[in-house]
Amino acid sequence: ENTLAHAGVPCAQRADGNRTRDATAPYVGVQFPVTRDISAVAEYGTRFGSDRAARSGLGAVWSAPTGHQVALGGINIGRSHENQFFVGVGYPIGGGKK
């Protein structure tokens, strides 16, 4: 199993009353194997101007032999000061089986 790094720059537009503004907020992340079927994942992203905090996440991912994945962890999308529990499900597209 490999360690995966990812990065991105989401762009958002927010309308506040009569004002509209565009913003970008780069992020980086890493997913690394802990066992054959379980990996840890962490992400950090700068905050949009309207966010209360930087975006962050930390969790664990279980990968089935079929390529399906289930993730559990804590995430803050920037709208609060605290992490919230999340559950995620992944499905391989294009034959991405292990």
Residue, then its C-alpha position, 0 to 999 in steps of 0.5 A: e500500500n502506498t502513501l497518497a498526498h493530495a492538494g487542491v484549491p477550491c474556489a467559492q462564491r458567497a453572496d452577502g446581501n448586495r455584495t458578492r465575493d469570490a475566494t480561494a482556500p488551498y488545502v493539503g492532505v495525506q493518506f498513509p497505510v496503518t495495516r493492509d486494510i486500514s489507513a489514516v487520513a489527515e487534511y488541512g486547508t486555509r480558511f475562506g474569509s467567511d469561515r470561523a476557523a481553518r478547515s481540517g480533518l483527521g480520520a481512518v479509512w477501511s478499504a475492502p478488497t472490492g475497492h469500496q471504502v468506509a471512513l470515520g473521523g472528525i472534520n471541521i469545514g471552517r464554519s465552526h471552532e470544533n470538529q464534528f464526527f463524519v462517516g464517508v463511503g467510497y466506491p471505485i469508478g473505472g475498475g479501481k479494485k485492489 
